Structure formats: structure tokens, C-alpha cells
Amino acid sequence: MAGTGHAQLRDRDDVLLRVEDLVVHFPAGRRSVVHAVSEVSFDVAEGETLGIVGESGCGKSTVARAIIRLVDITAGEVLYAGQDLAGLEGEDLRGVRPQVQMIFQDPISSLNPRRRVRDVIAEGLAVWGDDIGSWSRDRIDELMDAVGVEAKYGARRPHEFSGGQCQRIGIARALALDPKVLICDEPVSALDVSIQAQILNLLQDMKRRYGLTVLFISHDLSVVKNVSDRIVVMYLGKVCEIGDTAEIYSHPAHPYTRALLASIPEPAPTVDVSEGDIGDELPSATDPPGGCRFHTRCPRATGICGEVEPVSEQVGDADHYVACHHPVAVQVTAR
Amino acid sequence: MADQAASAGAPLLSVRDLHVRFPTERGTVNAVNGVSFDLYEGKTLAIVGESGSGKSVTAKTLMNLLPRTARVSGEVTYDGKDVRALAAGKVKHFFGVQMTMVFQDPMTSLNPVKKVGEQIAETLRYHLGRSRGEALAEARELLNVVGIPEPARRVSQYPHELSGGLRQRVVIAMALACQPRLLIADEPTTAVDVTVQKHLLDLLDGLRRDRGMSMILITHDLGVAHGRADDVAVMYAGRVVETADARSLFFDMRHPYTEALLRSIPRIDDPVHHRLDPIPGRPPELIDPPDECAFAPRCVYAQADCLGGVPTLSGLVGLHRFACLHPTGTERGMAAMAANRAAGTTAAGLAVTDRGGGGG
């Protein structure tokens, strides 16, 4: 993409969330706008974990925030169970919110420091009351137990917990309303290395236990690979590559994906991504490059890349779609 | 790349039994507890650890950047000179000249209201007595050395006009200005994206080689330490728990913490949905630590003797050293693991299942 297109959208009955041609602009003064998200399309099937990966400024967090309407959607559709969230207002929007919950990057600042953690977790239940399942001590104890925070600490305040514990509390709060979709925005980036694995395993357990569909946003390719069934690689507001996780990591077709993989400092790299050097200058999102947005840094770019925006196309017959005029040839294994 | 001949002779920097304590309202924080290492000319030492492990405090001690409340003991020798005595004597042209530092966040290490060229030139004028014109010309050349395109235009830009990667290059240019022999880089790439990180690490590596500099690379990222360092020291709770050449440390580690840390990180070549092996519990308190191995409460190898005192680093400085009574990959370690598995628990009360830890 760094282009547009719908080839990656699946025609299946179990698609729970479908984002189509999503556009988010932020005003940047003097009639200029930041093109944060530009015509992004993807879908998530029920029970799936979709990873969104890319560097800062690629629009991955904005996509997540647009889905739950924390930022205004400029154009496009966000279909949740067939209903367009982009057009919902007032009570209708409020009615959907319990079903799509979010956990955030900074676990400490996302909890109200003046409240007891039990009340933080219970707030959604207190608001929604009997619509969802009434507030009860047992329910909160069960949630705290599920995320591994001892219920006897419920009267403490967030500053008395470590970062990892606070993230567990954030997860309990998100799960309290029994959501269908959990959006995780860089949930482990602020945590120490030895704590990250605990939280990643917990998210996996919670997904299984509560039958969640997960949208997992991270800049860390190893983390995304670990948790995701499918992944979307984004660059400067556009989708580069999308598909089955194992397929994309073993046969990256987009030059940007290859560059990302080649940059990972890894104790013992095994993925062959020999060509992968790209410059460090990210173009401005207020005036993104024409054609393919990646062409200014791409080692394979030719004349067409600056003029015509690539449209996503399937790679072979796999669950793998790439938007690039010169994708890296992928050997299709005969089956 | 390890050139054994270069290791001969006296080390450029030698740290012995360094202790740093901070008195606070809640008690004394034992931030660094007896750290020793040597760094030879032209080599890179990576200091790896999590927050609170004492890695940054160690670096700041070397650079004489600790707050006045810090209580420091131990020896730091640079090229035969006692660095702590130099610091006490308010020596003007040592820190920032011979020994310089690059910090994590380039935005806070640059002055936002001063053009980047001026900031680099300032260093040259203060330490080397260059004239304004000379210093600005040198600043331009330095921007070129650190790979900033169009240096003639960039010298007169402000930090906010540059991307995060370019800002960090400016900070590196400032650190290089006086031709230091030792560069301390404290999490130099933590605030930037992964593609930029690769370029910055390549740059630091190249500069070290071309200029024969020595480097201390402080990082929480084991991947960063692996590709870039000759030697690695792993810190936990203010102590070096294991130190060795990079190869031995990553492929033949002895300390259970090093092993657990490597196992807990998701790796790009692991299969999708690979179940991670987290380290149970959390890092220890640094106020009034108990007299035991600090990692024992989280360690699957822990035996009764681990709780009876703090183990010291084995062997001689410069060799593969580790502070553990039941090291992984040894018979003692295997016996400890087998005993804990049979008992279902460690001496510190940590439950051990067949999955937990591993070893052997």
C-alpha cells in the first residue's frame, strides 16, 4: 500500500469486525491536515487475533482509536456485527461500547490514581448495572483472580502496584463488561522484559477463557508474531501487507515488511531478509508522497511507484495480500 | 571480531567494587552493590538489565553525573588515573572530552531553543578553545560523519525540525566532537523505531571501529547487546550476576537469570502462538534487601544455600564469571533442578512444574 484495495477482505459469515476504506484526518492548522489513516481496509473473524504492526506514525493506534470512536472518523466504515459504528451517535453508540473494550500502553496512567483498584475494575459494571450482569463482589473477585491480582489487595490504589500488576488490573477492567472484542494498544511496551511474557501469556489465557476477538497493536514484530493469527503491516497511514502470520513472516513480500524484519536485533536471526536497507527519514504525514507512500525509502522503487498507488493483490493462493508494484517474489509451495 | 592481542596490557577503564547508595525517606536504596569490570581499548561492553538493575546508575557514576545525595564507594580507574579523584578536583576537560555519554531521549539532551550546529560548536569552543567560525565548520563536518544528509542546511535547524533518528545522530555528533576514547551510550536507541535503531547501532559500531574508541552500551534489549558487544555484563538488583564474552553469554550461559531472561522474550523465529516462559514474580526491592541471592525468589534452581547469603562472582575479572551456587548447564544446576522438580517447589517456595525453567 502502501496502497489501497479490498482484495484482503474476506467474504465469510464469521467476520465480526470489518474496517472498510477507513480515513482519519487530523487538522494541523492553516488548512493542512495530517493524513493519519488513509483508506485502510481489513477484517477480523470471530475468535481471531489480528496484529497491527508498524513504526511510530504509521497510524496503527489511530486505527484502534477510530474503531472505538475515541477519534473522529473522516470517512469509511467500521462494521461491527453488521452495524456501522462510524455513523452511530448518542445512545446507540453507548450501547455498543461495552462490547468493544480497550487496554492501553501505559498501565499506570490509564488507571485513576485516586480510586481503589476494586472500584476501577467495577466502574463499568456500576454504570451498566443489570444490563450486563450486576455488580457483585464475587464478580470482581473472580476477575481479579483471573488476571492474577489477589482480591485482598482490592482496596489499594494503583500507585501501590507495579507496572505489570497495573496492566493486569487494566485487563480486568476491560473484561468486566464481558466484551466480544478486546483492543490492545502496545500493552507490553512499557513493561520490563521479564514481565512482558507474563502479560502476553495472560492475554492468551483470557482470550481463550472469555472467547475474545483481539486486535493487537505493537511496534514489536516478535511480540506481534507471538500473539497474532493474522497481521497487518502499516506504513504512513496505509496497509502494506496483510495475511496469515506464519505466511508473512516466512515469505514477506513487501519491501517495507522485509526492511522491518531485517532491522530486528535478534540473538540468532533465521529469517532471510538480505535486502532491507531503508533510510531513516519518515516523510511527513501532512504531505505524504504520491503513488506508493513508501517509494521515497524503498530499495525497489521505480518510476511507476511515485505515480500510481498500488492496489492490494493476493500473493499466490495463500492468505497473503500485498500492495506493491514490485513485490519480492514468493515461492509458492505446491500442495 | 575479538582481537585477543588488543586485550593485552592495561585496561582503559577499570571498575572495582563500586557501590552506590541513595538515602531516601523510605530507607537507603542500594542501587549498585559491588560492581567490577574492565574495558579494554577498542572494545564494546554491553551492560544488560531491567529497570532498577543499576545499569544506568553505574554509567552515571562513571560520568560523575550522580546527584549530590548519592553515596559512592569503590575504585574507577581510567587510563591509570583515579576518576573519582578527578571528579572531586572539578577537572574541567575530562568528562565530555575523554569520556562522553549519549542518553536515551535525544529531545531532552538537546536544547530546544538553540540551533543544533551551535550546540555542537559550544562543546568545541568550551573544551578545545576553538573560535566560533572554526567550531561551526567542525560541527558541519561532524554532522556529515554521523550520516546526516545536507549538513550545511541542518546546522542551522532547531531540534524540533529533525526526526527522532536525526536528533539522536546530533547527540552522537556532540559526544564525538572532542575525539573521546570512551563513549558511554545509555539506551541510545530505546526511543526510536526499529529501522532507525539499526542505523544508529551501525553508526556507533562503525565510529568505534574507525576511531578505535571503546564503548559501554547500556541496554535492556538482549538482541541489541548480542550483535554489538564483545563482552556482556548482566545486572540484577545492583549486581553483575554474569559476565562473559557475548558468545558464551548467549549460548553457554551459567546464571539462571540470564537463562530465564532469554527464554522469556518472544523471538522472531519462534512459531506463532509459541507459549512463553515468563519469569515468575517481580524484581526485588532495593531497600533493605535480604541477605540472600536477589534472584532466589524467582529462580527455579533455588536451594536452601541460595537463601543463606549473596553469592559472589566466581573467577577472575576478564573470564566468564557468574554469581550462582547452582549454575545452569552444570551438574550442580541439573541436580538442583531435579530436586526442585521432585519436590514441586524451590527452597524459596516457588512452585516448579515440568515446564518451568528447564536447564540441561
Interface residues (C-beta under 8 A of the other chain):
Chain A: E55 S56 S162 G164 D192 V193 S194 I195 Q196 A197 Q198 L200 N201 Q204 H219 D220 L221 S222 V223 K225 N226 V227 S228 D229 T245 A246 Y249 A259 L260 L261 A262 S263 I264 P265 E266 P267 A268 P269 T270 V271 I278 D280 E281 L282
Chain B: E50 S51 P149 S163 G164 G165 L166 D193 V194 T195 V196 Q197 K198 H199 L201 H220 D221 L222 G223 V224 H226 G227 R228 F250 A260 L261 L262 S264 I265 P266 R267 I268 D269 D270 P271 V272 H273 H274 R275 L276 D277 P278 I279 P280 R282 P283
